[in-house]
Amino acid sequence: MKKFAVQQYELNKRKSGLGRGTLRFAFLTDLHNVTVGPDNRDLLAAVGEAKPDAVLCGGDMIVGKPGSPVEPARTLMLQLAERYPVYCATGNHEYRTKIYPETYPGMYEAYQKPLQKAGVIFLENKKAVFKKEDLTAVIYGYDMERRYYDRFRRRKLPVEAVNQALGRPDPENVTMLLAHNPAQMDTYFRWGADVTLCGHYHGGVVRLGEHRGLVSPDFRLFPGDVHGLFRRGGKSVIVSAGLGEHTLPLRICNPRELVVLDIKVS
């Protein structure tokens, strides 16, 4: 049995134009075709126990490798879509299968099209509105270019690039940004969503504390931004340890993780 945990966060937001209440989201990221329990039954059960209003997906649910199957991730997402509204952003693995179809023939379409047909909303430089009674959340998904994932050169993402892709966050409602790569955390804070949800770092492979790990995908040693809740200026960024792995199939003091987020609006 793969070690698995539910990580819960609670954020409080004041939005004068909205009613009062709680929005609950389950956040999954970086599955990489791993199964948590037979056919992901343990993961599905954990989502069910959380009773989320909607499910958010941060990307890298598949493995962007020629010939790799999409079935484990696709089956999980279809099962989630039967029960909840599902909003899905891309990670670097989905992104490269999409932009290099000659290398990954048919892979992205085999994953995305059945999910879209089932009602999953893909947020590729798009936004969607989620409503629960008097509460409204605007969910944005940023489709980051591959050059910002380079392992040996860390480029800074200009906030203007996010503005160009998504516009400015809606100040009247709860705003959430799905942005796979936490390396650009400063830009996310500057862009200004109430909460940004990231993955990509797999908890640093070996967890050395709440925020620190052994290594990041861009080969920084002992990075301090691989996991947890970060706050600045009334905004929050949550970095999940994710649910799987691929290049370094190792986790030490670093369980696979389902994030459950409560946003309490007053």
C-alpha positions in Angstrom: 0.0 0.0 0.0 1.4 3.4 -1.0 1.5 5.8 1.8 -1.3 8.4 1.4 -2.5 11.4 3.3 -5.2 14.0 3.2 -3.9 17.5 3.7 -6.5 20.0 4.8 -6.2 23.8 4.5 -8.7 26.5 5.6 -8.6 30.0 4.2 -10.8 33.0 5.3 -11.9 35.5 2.7 -13.9 38.7 3.1 -16.0 39.5 0.0 -18.6 42.2 0.6 -20.6 41.4 -2.5 -21.1 37.7 -1.7 -23.1 35.8 0.9 -21.5 33.9 3.7 -20.6 30.3 3.6 -17.9 27.7 2.8 -16.6 26.5 -0.5 -14.9 23.1 -0.3 -12.6 21.8 -3.1 -10.6 18.7 -3.5 -7.3 19.3 -5.3 -5.4 16.5 -7.2 -2.2 16.8 -9.0 0.8 14.9 -10.4 -0.9 11.4 -10.4 1.5 10.3 -13.2 -0.7 7.2 -13.8 -0.1 5.9 -10.3 -3.0 4.2 -8.5 -3.7 4.8 -4.9 -5.4 1.5 -3.9 -6.7 -0.9 -6.5 -8.1 1.1 -9.4 -7.6 4.2 -7.3 -10.4 3.1 -5.0 -8.6 4.5 -1.9 -8.2 7.9 -3.6 -11.8 8.0 -4.7 -13.0 7.0 -1.2 -10.9 9.8 0.3 -12.4 12.4 -2.1 -15.9 11.0 -1.3 -15.3 11.3 2.5 -14.3 15.0 2.0 -17.6 15.8 0.2 -16.2 18.6 -2.0 -18.3 21.0 -3.9 -16.0 20.5 -6.9 -12.7 18.8 -7.8 -9.7 20.7 -9.1 -6.9 19.1 -11.1 -3.5 20.7 -11.3 -2.0 18.7 -14.2 0.5 15.9 -14.8 -2.1 13.2 -14.3 -0.5 11.3 -17.2 3.1 10.6 -18.1 4.4 12.4 -21.2 6.5 9.5 -22.6 6.0 8.0 -26.0 3.8 4.9 -25.7 2.8 5.6 -22.2 -0.9 4.7 -21.4 -3.4 7.3 -20.4 -5.9 4.8 -19.1 -5.2 5.0 -15.3 -5.6 8.8 -15.2 -8.5 8.9 -17.7 -10.5 6.3 -15.7 -10.0 8.1 -12.5 -11.0 11.5 -14.0 -14.1 9.9 -15.6 -15.1 8.5 -12.2 -14.7 11.8 -10.6 -16.7 13.5 -13.3 -19.7 11.2 -12.6 -19.9 12.6 -9.1 -18.5 16.2 -9.1 -17.9 19.3 -11.2 -14.3 18.8 -12.3 -11.9 21.6 -13.5 -8.6 20.6 -15.0 -5.4 22.5 -15.8 -2.4 21.2 -17.6 1.0 20.3 -16.3 4.2 20.0 -18.3 3.4 16.4 -19.2 0.0 17.2 -20.8 1.5 20.3 -22.4 4.2 18.5 -24.2 1.9 15.8 -25.5 -0.3 18.5 -26.8 2.4 20.6 -28.6 4.4 17.7 -30.0 1.8 15.4 -31.5 4.4 13.8 -33.8 6.3 12.5 -30.8 3.2 11.6 -28.8 0.7 10.6 -31.5 -2.9 10.8 -30.3 -2.0 10.8 -26.6 -3.4 14.1 -25.6 -6.6 13.6 -27.6 -7.0 10.1 -26.0 -6.9 11.7 -22.6 -8.7 15.0 -23.1 -11.6 14.2 -25.4 -13.3 11.6 -23.4 -13.0 13.8 -20.3 -14.5 16.8 -22.1 -17.3 14.6 -23.3 -18.0 13.6 -19.7 -18.2 17.3 -18.7 -14.6 17.9 -17.4 -13.8 21.6 -17.9 -10.2 22.1 -19.2 -8.8 25.5 -18.3 -6.0 26.1 -20.8 -5.5 29.8 -20.4 -9.2 30.0 -19.6 -11.5 30.7 -16.7 -14.7 29.1 -15.4 -17.3 30.3 -12.9 -18.4 28.0 -10.1 -21.5 28.8 -8.1 -22.7 27.5 -4.8 -25.8 29.3 -3.4 -24.8 32.9 -2.9 -21.1 32.2 -3.4 -19.1 32.5 -6.7 -15.6 31.3 -7.4 -13.8 32.2 -10.6 -11.3 29.4 -11.4 -8.5 30.2 -13.8 -6.1 27.8 -15.4 -2.7 29.0 -16.7 -1.2 26.9 -19.5 2.5 27.6 -18.9 4.9 27.4 -21.9 7.5 24.6 -21.8 10.5 26.9 -21.6 9.5 27.8 -18.0 10.0 24.2 -17.1 13.7 24.0 -18.2 15.8 22.0 -15.8 19.0 23.9 -16.1 17.8 27.5 -16.7 15.2 29.1 -14.5 13.3 31.8 -16.4 11.2 34.3 -14.6 7.6 34.4 -15.8 6.5 38.0 -16.3 3.1 38.9 -14.7 2.2 40.5 -18.0 2.3 37.1 -19.6 -0.4 35.9 -17.1 -2.4 39.1 -17.7 -2.3 38.5 -21.4 -3.4 34.9 -21.1 -6.1 35.4 -18.4 -6.8 39.1 -17.8 -6.9 40.3 -14.3 -8.5 38.4 -11.4 -12.1 39.3 -10.7 -12.1 41.4 -7.5 -15.8 40.8 -6.7 -15.6 37.0 -6.3 -13.4 34.3 -4.8 -10.6 33.8 -7.3 -8.5 30.6 -7.8 -5.6 30.0 -10.1 -4.4 26.5 -11.2 -0.8 26.9 -12.1 1.3 23.8 -12.2 4.8 25.1 -11.6 5.4 26.7 -8.1 8.8 28.1 -9.4 6.9 31.2 -10.4 5.3 31.8 -7.0 6.3 35.4 -6.9 4.5 36.0 -10.2 1.3 34.3 -8.9 1.3 36.5 -5.8 1.7 39.6 -8.0 -1.1 38.5 -10.3 -3.3 38.4 -7.3 -5.7 35.4 -7.1 -7.0 34.8 -3.7 -5.4 31.3 -3.8 -3.1 29.6 -6.3 -2.8 25.8 -6.4 0.4 24.2 -7.6 2.1 20.8 -7.8 5.0 19.7 -10.0 7.7 19.3 -7.2 6.4 16.0 -5.8 7.2 17.2 -2.3 10.9 17.4 -3.0 11.2 13.6 -3.2 12.5 13.5 0.4 10.6 15.9 2.7 12.8 17.8 5.1 10.1 19.9 6.7 6.8 21.6 5.9 8.2 23.5 3.0 11.6 22.1 2.3 12.7 19.0 0.3 15.8 17.3 -1.0 15.6 18.3 -4.7 13.3 20.1 -7.1 12.6 19.1 -10.8 14.9 22.0 -11.9 17.7 20.4 -9.8 17.9 22.8 -6.9 19.1 21.2 -3.8 17.1 21.7 -0.5 14.5 24.0 -2.1 12.1 25.7 0.4 9.0 25.9 -1.8 8.1 22.2 -2.5 5.1 21.9 -0.2 2.6 23.6 2.0 0.8 26.9 2.4 2.5 30.2 1.6 1.0 33.6 2.3 1.7 37.2 1.2 -0.4 40.3 1.2 -3.6 38.6 1.9 -3.1 36.0 -0.9 -2.2 32.4 -0.6 -0.3 29.7 -2.6 -0.7 26.0 -1.9 1.9 23.6 -3.2 0.8 20.0 -3.1 3.2 17.0 -2.8 1.1 15.3 -5.4 -0.1 11.8 -5.9 2.7 10.1 -7.9 6.1 10.3 -9.4 8.0 9.3 -12.5 11.7 10.2 -12.9 12.7 9.6 -9.3 10.3 6.8 -8.1 11.0 7.6 -4.5 9.2 9.2 -1.5 10.7 9.5 2.0 8.7 11.3 4.7 6.7 12.5 1.8 3.3 10.7 1.5 1.1 11.0 -1.6 -1.3 13.7 -1.0 -4.9 14.8 -1.6 -5.5 18.4 -0.7 -8.9 19.4 0.7 -9.3 23.2 0.8 -12.1 25.1 2.6 -12.6 28.7 1.7 -14.7 30.4 4.3 -16.3 33.6 2.9 -17.7 36.3 5.2 
